[in-house]
Amino acid sequence: MTTDAALQRLEDALTEIREVQQRNWPAQVPREVHYPIETMGLVDHLRHWAAVAGDRTAIAFYGREISYAEFDEYSDRFAGWLRDNGVAAGDRVGVHLGNCPQFSIAMLGILKAGAVHVPVNPMLREHELVHELTDADVTVILTMPALAPLVSLVRERTPLRVVATTDMSDMLTPDATGAPFPIADPSGSDWHTIMSASRAEAVATDPDALAALNYTGGTTGMPKGCEHTQRHMVYTAATATVAMGHQVGEDPLTVLVFLPVFWIAGEDFGILIPLINGGTAVLLTRWDAEVVLDAVPRHQVGAMIGTVDNYVELMDRDDFSDHDLGSLTSPLAVSFVLKLDKGIRARWRAATGATLREGAYGMTETHTADTITLGFADDDRDLDKEPVFCGLPVPGTDILIVDADGAPVPLGEEGEIILRSPSVMTGYHRNPEATAETLRGGWLHTGDVGKFSEEGAVHYLARNKEMIKTNGMSVFPSEVEALLMLHPAVERAAVVPKPDPARGQVAFAFVELVAGSAAAAEEIVAWARDNMAGYKVPEIEILDTLPMTATGKVRKGDLFSKVDAPAATAAEV
């Protein structure tokens, strides 16, 4: 329990760190956020831009440009279709798609209907999909024809009552070129029928009502739904705009996004930030260096986020210098396999004139984009410090570093990062115990290790050491363990990260079999491929017994050392 005295110590420490941060505030970054309209409703911002800039492109997708007037109309029709199918305020609607305009249209239509948007990762497999649809109580889902058989397979084990489909190409013309997927016959999906629904009438927006359930993993069990509101979304997009050196709505930002928009970081950059600013989302289904080099000058892209590896791949191309990337003033990077260093930055700056910098600190629970790195990279101050440099908190967000007892630590000392902001989740859906553990006294306890520099900047040092990053995607050992335990031959499973030169890390599972079982590691790996997303599938080694503590817990410390030289019996993905 957090006492009043403990909370007061946090407030006193916060006063001190704020003074330091204000003295070091970057000149390029506004200290306050000004919104183009008074309401904090996301749908109201869409209606605003449709009214004042209806002809402006909202979404560009492989040659198809959707205006704000069309975006508003199409999302009204989606809301009307939901109404026709009995969806009421508060009902959960799943969007089970890759990157395409229909994702954004469905999301805004769901919010216009007062329903709850549930983005569903299309890489999920059977057991994962059942868990998410059931936990969120999804009754209506929009999926792709290619995924419809999987949805049909699990449907009877979920609350689903309506399943509709849209193909990735449904909003492209038959002669469209450049898309990395075939142009399908639109009669093979339900999108035309959905878009034939009458437009739903506008209703008042409640910015504090539950608007989305964004699923994330954690230290125990299966993924949890983070409860977010439209106010959370608008604040996140607005402060992320300020963190790029723009006041909200003053510059119709054009953002190129290939990150999956079903992830919250992709949602922020691919849907929310362009929408709040009346800007354009240049949406790609996946990373393609050639397409990116063509798209940046064509659409005058101003911002992009990708891994350091992505930027190096661009620079390594023979035709890199043939493309004018002068519009790209906010190239944001995520250090993953390759780390951002002075050499890579100098090379990018010499080629484009812009400064490549780290993105921002954040997590699903905070709606991400919690810090500012602009202004610290021009003289490489950020890279001269201990990595990873995350910058100052965005306006309205507070960050502190605390010790194991929850007491603030001095500048330069390591501890847990705790955070308070207007975009922190309301709680974990249907999980009051996890909510109480994570949200204490108004502060989100992240579990991440960090410290403050002398200028008040946050340095991220480590996530919970068990969390795994595979090709930039988060893999939570507890989730993989829970799924492996569904295999009838598995008695116990313990998952740890294994270094991998190509993917950063991979999951490695040590498995103890049920007495009498003769299952092979290869068999369990094959089962895992059918029951969990591909990036989560672990390498597996079978042990006679897992190392246990006296209290019955797995001694994972013993297993961390084993992944450096796994036994020959390990089955690889």
N, C-alpha and C positions, 0 to 999 in steps of 0.2 A: 504494500500500500504506500502511495506517495503522500507524505505528510505536508502540512502547510509550510513548515520550516524548510523542507527539502525543495518545495516549489519556489519559495522565496530565494533560495540560493541560486536556483536556475535563472530567475529573473535578474538577480544582481549580476550574475556572470554575463547574461545577455546584454545588459546595459553597457558593460565594459567592451564586449566584442563588437557591438554595434558602433561604438565610437571609433574603434580601430578601423572597421570596414568603411565607415563614412569618410574617413581621412584618405582612404586608398581607393575611393570609388572611381571607376574609369570615366574619363571625360566624355567618351562616346555614348555612354549609357544613361538614358533618362532615369532620374531617381524616383519618379512616380509614374503610374500608369493612367493614361486617359483613354476612356472607351468611346467609340464612335456613337453608341446609343446608351441609354441609361440602364436598360435591363441586362441582367446576366444570363439571359436565355440564349442558347446556341441557335435555336430555330428562329428567334427574333432577329439575330444577325443575318441569317440567310434571307429573311424577308426584307430586311433593310437594304441589302445590296441588290436584291432583285428589283427593288423599287427605284433605287438611285443609279444603278449601273447594270441594268438588266442585260445589256448586250455584251458585257465583259465576259471573257472566258473564265469559267469556274474550274473546269476539269478538262485537261487535254490528254487524250488516250489514243496513241497510234493513229493520228490523223483525224480523229473525231474530237471536235471542240464543243463542249456543252456550256452554254451561257448560264449566267445566274438566273435569268428568267426561266430557262428550261429546268435548271436544278430545282428551283422552287416548285415549278409545276409537277415535275416527275415525282418529287418527294411527297407532294400533296396527293398525287394519285396512288402512291404506295400506301400512304396513310388511309386513303379511301378504300383500297383493297383490304387492308387490315380490318377496317371497320366492317366491310362486307363479310368478312370471315369471323366476325364475333370477337375481335380483339378489343379489350377494354383497357382503361387506364390501369397501369400497374402490371399488366400481363407481360410475360417474357417472350421475346421474339429473337430467335437465333439467326445470325448472318454467317453462313458457312461457305465463304468465298475467298478466292485469291484477290489480288489487286485488280479492280475494275470499277468503272463508274457506278455500277449497280450497288456496290458495297456502300458508297457514300450516300447514294439516293435512298437505299433502304434504311440506313442509320438515321438520317434526318426524318424520313417518313415515320419510323418507329417513335422518335421523340415527338413529332407533331401529333401522333395519336395518343401521347401520354403513356406509352408503353415503355418497356425496359429493353434496351439494346444489349444483346449478348453476342459479342464477337466470338466465333468458334473457329479454332485453328483447323484448317483443312488437312493438316498433316496428321491429325489425331487418328488413332486406330480404334478398334471396337470397344475395349474396356474403358479407354480414356473418354471416348465420345459418350458412352452411357453415363459415366460419372458426371460429366459437365452438364449434359442435357437434363439429367435428373436433379442434380444439386441446384441448378438454376431454375428448375421447373419450366423449361422451355416448352411451349405448346404449339408454336408456329415456327417453321424454319425455312429460310431461303438458302438453297444449296445449288450445287452444279450438277448437271446430268452425270458427269463422271463419278460423282460422289453419292449419287442417289441410291445405288445398290447398298452401300455401307449404311446409309441412313435407314433404308428399308430393313436391313438386317437387325438393327438395334431398336427399331421403332417401338415394338411391343414392350420393351423394357424401360421405356421413357414416357413422359407425359405428352409426347407429340400427338397432335390431332390433325395438323395441316402441314403438308410438305409441298413446297413449290421449288421450281428450278429456274435458273438462268444460266446461259452459256457465257463464257468470257467474252465472246464476240457479239453478243446480242445488240450492242449499241454501235457496232461498226457497219459500214456499208459492205455489200458483197465484193466490191472491188478494192477493199482496203489492203494496203501493203505495209510490211514492216512489223506486223505483230508476230510474236514468237509462238503463235498457236493458229490452228486452222480456222477459217471463217465457217461457222456452222450454219446450217439451215435454222432460222429462228423459230420455225414451227416445231422444232424438237424440244423447246422449253416453254415455260409459262410466262415469260417476261412480257410478251405482247398482250396477253390477257390481263396481267397486272397493270400495265400502262393504259389499258382501256377503262379502268375503273374511274368513276367520277372523282373530282378533286374533293378532298375532305375540307370542311370548313375550318377556318382558323379558330383555335381555342386559346385561352390565356395560358401562358407558360408558368409553371411553378419551378423556378431555378433550383430549388432545394429538394425537390422530389427525387426519389431514386430514378436514375436515368440509364445507368449501365452497370453491368457486372463484368468486370475484366478479371480473367482468371490468371492466377500466378501460383507458382510452387512455393515451398517453404521447407522448414526443417522437420516437419512431421506430416505423414500421410499424403493424401491426394491434393491436387491444386484447390485453392480457395478463391472464391469470388470476392473481389474488392468492390465495395459499393461506392459508386461515383454519381455525381449530380451534374446537371448542366452548368451550375456555377463553377464546379471544379474544372470543367472543360474550358469555359471561357477564361477563367483566371489563368490557367496553364498556358493557353494560346497567347493571351495578352502579354504575360510576363516573358514568355519565350521570344516574342516579337521585340520587346524592349531590350532583352539580352542580346539581340542582334543589332542593336543601335538604331531601332526605328520606333517611332511612336505609333500606337495602334491605329490603323485605318488611314494613315497619312501617305503610305506607300503601298500600292497593291502588289505585295510580294508574290513572286513566282518561285515556287519550291518544287524541285525535282525529287521524287520519292520512288525508291524501289524496295525499301524496307516493307515487309508485310504490314498492311494497315489493320490486320486483326490483332497485331501487337500494339500495345499502347504507345510506344515511341513512334511507330508508323502512323498511328491514328493522329498523334499530335502534329507531326510534320506533313502528313499526306492529306489530312482532312481539316483539322481544327485551325492551324496557323493560317493557311491560305484563306479559309472561310472568314475568320474574324477580321482579316484585313481587306476583304473584298478582292483577294488575289487569285492566283491560278495554281492549281495542283497539276504538275506534269507527272502523270502516273504511269509507272512501268510495272510489269508483272514480275520482273526479276532484273538482276544486275546484268548489263550488257554494255561493255566499254564503248563499242562502236555507236550504239544507240545514244548513249549519254553524250558523247562528243558531238553528235549531230543535234541533239535536243537542246543543249545549253544555248548555243547562239540562235537557233531557230526561235525559241520561246523566250530568249533573254532571261534565262534562269538566274536568280539572285542568290539562292540558298540550296544546299544539298548536304545530306549527311550520309557518310559511308565509312567503311573501315579504312585504316591507313593502307591496307593492301589494295583496296579499290583505286585510291589515288595514285599509288605507285604503278599499278597496271595501266592507268591512263597515260602516265608519263613515259612508260616503256614502249608505247606504241609508236611505230614509224610515222604515223600520220598525226601525232599529237600536235605538232606545231602548225598543222594546216587549219586548225580550228581556233576561232577567237572565243576565248573563255573570259573575256573582260567583264561580262555582266555578273560573273559568279563571285560576288564580294563576300559571301559568307559560306566558305567551304568548311564544313564541320566534320571532324574525324573521330573515330572510335579506335583506340589502340587495342588490337586483339592479337593476332599472330605477330604482325609487325607492329612495333611501337613507334609513335611519332617522335622523331628526333630532329636535331638541328639540321642535319644533312638533308633529310626528306623535305623539311620546311623550306630550306634555302632553295632547293631545286624547284619546288612548286612556286615559290615567290618569284624566282627569276623567270619562270616560264609564263606566269599569268599576272603577276603584279599583286596578287592577293595573298593573305597570310592564312595558311592552313593551321587550324587550332582544334583542340579537343572540344567535344560537344558539351555535355552538361552531366552533372550527377543527377540521379533520379532512380525511381523504382515504380512498379505498378501501383503500390500503395499511395504514392504521392502524385501520381499522374505524370511523373518524370519531369525533366526540364526545370530543375530546381536551382541551378546556379548559372553564373555569368563568367565566361572566359574571355570575352572581348576586352581588349585594352591591356592584356597581360602578355600577349604573344609577340608584339611587334619587335621587342628587344630580347625575346627569348627568355624573359623572366620566368615564365611558367616551366620551361624545360630545364632551367638552372636549379629548380627546386626538386625535392624528392617526389617522384611520381606517385600516383597520378594526380596532376593538378586539376582541380574542379572549379576553382574560382570562388566568387562571392555569392551569397544567396540572392536570388531575384527579389525585387521589391515586394514586401509583404510576407516573405518567408524567413523564418528564424532557424538557425542551425547551431547546435552546441556539441561539444565533445565531453563525454562523461566517463567516469571510472566504473568498475564493477558494481559499486554501491549506488550508482546514479548521481554522484557528485561531480560538478564540473571540474575539469583539469586545466592547468595553465596552458598558455600558448606554447606550441611545440611538443606537447606531450600527447602520446597516443591514447585513444579510448574509443568508446562506441559513439557513432554518429547518431544523434537524435534530432528530430526535425518537427517543426510546427508550421503549417501554412493553410491558406484557404482551399487548397486542393487535396489535402490529405483525405483519404477515404473515410466514409462514415463508419465503416467497420467491415469485418469479414462476414459474408453472407452465411447465415445459419450457423455461425461459429462464435458464440459469445466468449468461450474460453480463450481462443486465439486472439480475439479482439481485445479482451482485457489484458492479455499478456503483452500485446504490441502497442496499444494506445493507453498511455498512463499519464494522468494529469494534463491532458491536452497535447502530449508529445508522442510522436511516433518513434518507437525504438527500432532502429533499422537492422541491428545485428551486424552492421558494417563497421570496420575499424578505420579510423581516420585521425587527422590532427589538423590544427590551424597553423598556418605560417605566421610570421611576424606581422604580415599585412592583413591578417584576418581571413585569408583564403583557405578553403577546405582542400585537404589532400586526402584522397581515397587511398587507403593502404591495402585493404583486403576485405572481400566478402567473407561470410562464414566459410571456413576453409573447406568444407565439404562440397560447396556449390561448384558446379562444373560448367564451363563455357565451351561449347562445341560449335565451331564455325560461327561464333557470335551469339548463339542461342543458349539460353539458360536451361540446364538440366539439373533437377533437384533430386539428390540421391534418395530421399524418402519416398518420392513418387515412384521411381524405378523399382525400389524395394517393394513397395506396396503392390505394384503390378506383377513383379516376379512371384510374389507369394500366392498369386492366383493360379500359378502352374501347379498341377496336382503332385508333382514330384519334388517340389521345393518346400523344405521345412523352414529354413531361414535364409535370408539374403542380406548382404551388406555391400553397399556401393560406395566407391571412392573415385576421385579423379585420377586419371592417368595422363601424363604429358604426351602430346602427340605433335610432331613437327608440322604437319599439314593442317590440322584442325584445332590446334591450341591445346585442347584436352578432349578426352573421351571418357565415357563411363566405363568403369571396370567393376564387375560384380563377383564377389566371392559367395558361393552358394553351398549350403549344406542340404543334402537330400533327405527326404523322408526315409525312415528305416525300411530297408528292403528294396528301395528303388535302384534301378540300374540306368537311369536316364543319363545321357551324355551331354556335355556342355554344348555341343553343336545343335542338339535337339532343342535345348532351351533357348538358344539364340534364334533358331528358326521360329519358335513359338513367339518370342519377343517381337520379331519383325511383323508378325500378324496382329499384335496386340498393343503396340506403342509406336509413336511417331519415330521415323527412321533415325533422327538425330539422337534419340534417347536410348536406342538399342545398345546394350553394353557388350563388351567382351566379357567372357565368363570363365572362371576357374572354379572347379568343384573341390571343396575341402572335406575331409572326414568330419571335422567339427570346426565351427567358427570360434575364435578366441573370445572368451566371455569373462566379464567381471564377476565378482562375488555376488553382485546384486542382479545378475542376469542380463546385463547389457553387453553388446558387442564391443570389444576393445578395438575401435577403428584405428587407433594409433599404431597397432601392430600391423594393420592392413595397408596403411599408407606406405610403409617401407617396402612391402611386397610388390607393389606395382612397378617399382623401378626395375625389377627383374622377374617378371611373371613366369610361372612354371610352364613347361612345355604342354601341359594338359589344357591350357587356356584356349578357348574357342574365340576367334576374332569375328568381328562383324563383317 
